[in-house]
Amino acid sequence: MKLTLKVWRQKDAKSKGDFVTYAAEANEEMSFLEMLDVVNEGLIQKGEEPIAFDHDCREGICGTCGFVINGRAHGPRAKTTVCQLHMRSFQDGDTLTLEPWRAEAFPVVKDLVVDRGAFDRVIAAGGFVSVSTGGAPDGNAILVPKENADLAMDAAACIGCGACVAACPNASAMLFVSAKVSHLALLPQGQPERPERVRTMVAQMDAEGFGTCTNHGECEAACPKGIRMEFIARMNSDFVKASLTSGRREATGDGGTG
């Protein structure tokens, strides 16, 4: 299989980037990243700079990999990370355009690599439970309704790859943040800090420069784990409740009933 690659090459966030064209050959059983490995081996042999791209587990779990292929985050297959995308998804002679996530909050580090530290800072703002859980309790010690457990697991499937931000015309991080907020809000362990969590994580999301959600739905379509937009509605509801509760506390005094 012979391909033409148009790859975005950029030294760093401050440098001007441009597309560079490469010829590539691949076996249809290769993963997309394996194909890039072969291209990079050829570039290194010729004394040229290899194409920089993020990767780690290459099993669609870690969320490290990710870039845009022919205008689509992670490429043409639904619910598939770029590391799990195989070359059989393409045809001999295809031209593929590769570029990094495009978002102000994701500055380019090099070539196809972007800095997704903004996601880490959103999580650090409140995406955790701070109570001491002690030893592991029995599996049925805390009863959780099945509907809540299923929804929490769906939200927790988010791997934080950033495809939702890249696909959104506003570069919004609402799908990511809502998944991280919701999976804790649906479980008993997340209840004590639930109001404060949604306020601080949303505030950090805004501070990072992500855009607003206008319900285009591109985030859900691009998500390799199928995170649904209903979690955004759930987070918005929690945020409104938390804001009203906070306002009442401020009006009546800390802990007051006024």
Residue pairs with C-beta under 8 A, 6 or more apart in sequence:
1 25
1 26
1 27
1 28
1 87
1 90
1 91
1 92
2 23
2 24
2 25
2 92
2 93
3 23
3 24
3 25
3 26
3 35
3 90
3 92
3 93
3 94
3 95
3 96
4 21
4 22
4 23
4 24
4 94
4 95
4 96
5 21
5 22
5 23
5 24
5 39
5 95
5 96
5 98
6 19
6 20
6 21
6 95
6 96
6 97
6 98
7 19
7 20
7 21
7 22
7 51
7 98
7 99
7 111
7 112
8 17
8 18
8 19
8 98
8 99
8 100
8 111
8 112
9 17
9 18
9 19
9 20
9 51
9 111
10 16
10 17
10 18
10 100
10 108
10 110
10 111
11 17
11 110
12 108
12 109
12 110
13 107
13 108
13 109
13 115
17 108
19 97
19 99
22 39
22 43
24 35
24 38
24 39
25 38
26 34
26 35
26 38
26 87
27 87
28 86
28 87
28 88
29 86
29 87
29 88
30 38
30 86
30 87
31 58
31 83
31 84
31 85
31 86
31 87
32 69
32 75
32 82
32 83
32 85
32 86
32 87
33 53
33 55
33 58
33 65
33 82
33 83
35 87
36 51
36 53
39 51
40 50
40 51
43 49
43 50
43 51
44 50
51 111
51 112
52 109
52 110
52 111
52 112
52 113
53 65
53 67
53 111
53 112
53 113
54 64
54 65
54 66
54 112
54 113
54 114
55 64
55 65
55 83
56 62
56 64
56 65
57 64
57 83
58 65
58 83
58 84
59 83
59 84
60 80
60 81
60 83
60 84
60 159
60 224
61 159
62 159
63 81
63 159
63 160
63 161
63 162
64 161
65 81
65 82
65 83
65 161
66 73
66 74
66 81
66 82
66 101
66 161
66 162
66 163
66 166
67 73
67 82
67 98
67 99
67 100
67 101
67 112
68 97
68 98
68 99
68 100
68 101
68 102
68 166
69 75
69 76
69 82
69 85
69 96
69 97
69 98
70 76
70 96
70 97
71 97
72 167
72 222
73 101
73 163
73 166
73 167
73 222
74 80
74 81
74 82
74 85
74 161
74 163
74 222
74 224
75 82
75 85
75 89
76 85
76 89
77 85
77 89
78 221
79 223
79 224
79 225
79 226
80 224
81 159
81 161
81 224
84 224
90 96
98 112
99 112
100 106
100 108
100 111
100 112
100 113
100 114
101 114
101 116
101 162
101 163
101 165
101 166
102 166
102 171
103 114
103 162
103 165
103 166
103 171
103 210
104 171
104 209
105 118
105 165
105 171
105 173
105 208
105 209
105 210
106 114
106 115
106 116
106 118
106 162
106 165
106 166
106 171
107 114
107 115
108 114
108 115
109 115
114 162
116 160
116 162
118 173
118 208
118 209
118 210
119 160
119 162
119 173
119 176
121 204
121 208
122 173
122 176
122 177
122 180
122 201
122 204
122 205
122 208
123 160
123 180
123 201
124 204
125 200
125 201
125 203
125 204
126 193
126 196
126 197
126 198
126 199
126 200
126 201
126 204
127 180
127 181
127 184
127 197
127 201
128 184
129 184
129 189
129 190
129 192
129 193
130 193
131 189
131 192
133 189
142 188
142 189
144 152
144 187
144 188
148 186
148 187
149 186
149 187
151 182
151 186
152 182
152 183
152 184
152 186
152 187
153 183
154 226
154 227
154 228
155 178
155 179
155 180
155 182
155 183
155 186
155 227
155 231
156 179
156 183
157 179
157 225
157 226
157 227
158 175
158 176
158 179
158 180
158 183
158 223
158 225
158 227
159 224
159 225
160 176
161 224
162 176
163 219
163 222
163 223
163 224
164 172
164 173
164 174
164 175
164 176
164 218
164 219
164 220
164 222
164 223
164 227
165 171
165 172
165 173
165 176
165 210
165 219
166 222
167 218
167 219
167 221
167 222
168 211
168 213
168 216
168 218
168 219
169 214
169 216
169 218
170 211
170 212
170 213
170 214
170 216
171 210
171 211
172 210
172 211
172 212
172 213
172 214
172 219
173 205
173 208
173 210
174 205
174 210
174 212
174 213
174 219
174 232
174 235
175 219
175 220
175 223
175 227
175 229
175 231
175 232
177 201
177 202
177 205
177 235
178 231
178 232
178 234
178 235
178 236
179 227
179 231
180 201
181 197
181 198
181 201
181 231
181 234
181 235
181 238
182 231
182 234
182 235
183 190
184 190
184 194
184 197
185 191
185 194
185 197
185 198
185 234
185 235
185 238
190 197
194 238
194 242
195 238
195 241
195 242
195 245
195 246
196 242
198 235
198 238
198 239
198 242
199 239
199 242
199 243
199 246
202 235
202 239
213 232
215 229
217 229
219 227
219 229
220 226
220 227
220 228
220 229
248 258
249 255
249 256
251 258
252 258
